[in-house]
Amino acid sequence: MVTQIVKMQVADFNKWKQIHAKLDNLQKQHGLNNGQIAVDPENPNNVTLILNWRDVEEMRKYTQLPEVAQAMHLAGLKAPPQVKVFQEI
């Protein structure tokens, strides 16, 4: 299993969440087992995702999809996200 932690700043959390929710099926098709959304209690536009994928190759394929890039653009990301990936051993 692979854990991906994604930190990002968005313009409007509610708008971001609606667009992100539309990616659920696509994420599952690419091996997402489960995930959590967390926000900074002082600023909910600072978002952290904790995503658990079946394997790193499927996760990478998902992140390279044009649909994902388009959704990130539409969702109002203020800057490229910070991404960390951890492989379970």
N, C-alpha and C positions, 0 to 999 in steps of 0.2 A: 504494500500500500504506500501511497505517496501523499504527503500533506503539503498543501500549497497555502501560503499566507499572503494575502494581497491587501496592501494598505493604500487607500486612495482618498483624495479630497474631491467631493462633488459639489456642484452648484446648489442642488436641491435634493435632499435625501429622498423625499417622497416620489419625485419624478424618477430618480435613479432606480428606486426599488421597483416601481412599476415596469420599467424597461428590463431590469435584471430578471424579474419573474418570468418574462417571456422567453428567457433562455433555458428554463428548467428542463424541458424535454431534450434539447440539444446537449445539455450538460450530461444528462443521464445516458444518452446514446453514446457519449464519449467516455463513459466509465466513472462518472461522479457517483460515489457511494452515499455521501452526505456532506452537508455543509452548514456553517453558521454565519450569520451576519451580526456584527457587533459595531456599535457606534460609540464615539467619545461622548460621555454624558454632558460635557460642557459645550460640545459642538457636534450635533448629529450628522453634519456634513463631512466629518472625518470618519470614514467607514473602513472596517477591517473584515475581510472574508477569511474564514478558515475552512478549506475545502479538502476532502479526502477522496482521492482518485484510486481506481484499481491499479493503474500503472502509469509511469512517467510518459511513455510514448503517446498514449491516448490523451493525456492531459495536454501535451505539447500540440498535438493535432487540433484539439479544441481551441487552444489559445491562438492558433494561426488562422482560424476560419474567418472569412470576410464578414460573416454575420456578427461575430463577436466584436470585431473592430468597429463596425457600423453601430452596434448597440452602445459601445463605450462612448462613441462620439455623440450619439443622440442623448445619452444619459447625463451628459454635462460634466465629464471629468475635467478638472481644472489643470491637471498635469498627468503625465504618464504614471501609472501605479507603481508602487514598490512591491516587488514580488520575491518571495523566498520559497524554496522548495526543499522538502526533507523526505528522504527515503527511509522507510521503516526497515530495520535490520533484525 
